[in-house]
Amino acid sequence: MSVPESALPRTAVPAGINDPVQSARAELKAALAAIEIKGNFPRRIEKASKRGAAKARAFADRNPVGAIAAAVGVAAAVGGLVWGIARAIAR
């Protein structure tokens, strides 16, 4: 039983190709798609930031006090880091 080509991921090579030229083309197409997916850093960063924002929103919905405490902690850590860098530069 064959899987429809539309159900396969872009980086998969369909099974059952007997023609060597078609097989090579399918392998090249899959390899280029994999390279494009791995090498497209702006898209990967955008997806990761969307996932992080969704997780943060879900956490804030479940635990608003914890979210406020986390935000204050992150702000204090960033402030301390900036202060430390500024102090090191001033010396």
C-alpha positions in Angstrom: 0.0 0.0 0.0 1.5 3.3 -1.1 1.3 6.6 0.8 -0.1 9.5 -1.3 2.7 11.9 -2.2 0.8 14.8 -0.6 1.0 13.0 2.8 4.8 12.7 2.7 6.9 15.4 4.3 8.9 17.6 1.9 12.1 15.9 2.9 11.0 12.4 2.2 11.7 10.4 -0.9 8.6 8.5 -2.2 9.0 4.7 -2.3 8.4 2.7 -5.5 10.3 4.9 -8.0 11.9 2.5 -10.5 13.4 5.0 -12.9 16.9 6.0 -11.8 16.5 9.6 -13.2 13.2 10.1 -11.3 14.7 8.6 -8.2 17.7 11.0 -8.4 15.4 14.0 -8.9 13.3 13.0 -5.9 16.4 12.5 -3.7 17.8 15.9 -4.9 14.4 17.6 -4.2 14.2 16.1 -0.7 17.8 17.1 0.0 17.3 20.6 -1.1 14.1 20.9 1.0 16.0 19.6 4.1 18.8 22.1 3.5 16.2 24.9 3.1 14.5 23.9 6.4 17.7 23.6 8.4 19.3 26.7 6.9 16.4 29.1 7.2 17.4 30.6 10.6 14.9 33.5 10.5 12.0 31.1 10.0 13.3 28.7 12.7 13.8 31.7 15.2 10.3 32.9 14.4 8.7 29.5 15.0 10.7 29.1 18.3 9.7 32.5 19.5 6.0 31.8 18.7 6.2 28.5 20.6 7.9 30.3 23.6 5.3 33.0 23.6 2.4 30.5 23.5 4.0 28.6 26.4 4.5 31.8 28.4 0.8 32.8 27.8 -0.3 29.3 28.9 1.8 29.6 32.0 0.5 33.1 32.8 -3.1 31.8 32.4 -2.5 28.9 34.7 -0.4 30.7 37.3 -0.6 34.5 37.1 1.3 35.1 40.4 4.2 32.8 39.2 4.2 34.7 35.8 4.6 38.0 37.6 7.3 36.6 39.8 9.1 35.2 36.7 8.9 38.6 34.9 10.3 40.4 37.9 13.1 37.9 38.2 14.0 38.2 34.6 13.9 42.0 34.8 16.2 41.9 37.8 18.6 39.5 36.1 18.8 41.7 33.0 19.2 44.8 35.0 22.0 43.3 37.1 23.7 42.1 33.9 23.5 45.6 32.4 24.7 47.2 35.6 27.6 44.8 35.8 28.6 45.5 32.2 28.3 49.2 32.6 30.4 49.1 35.8 33.1 47.0 34.1 33.3 49.4 31.2 33.4 52.4 33.6 36.5 51.1 35.4 
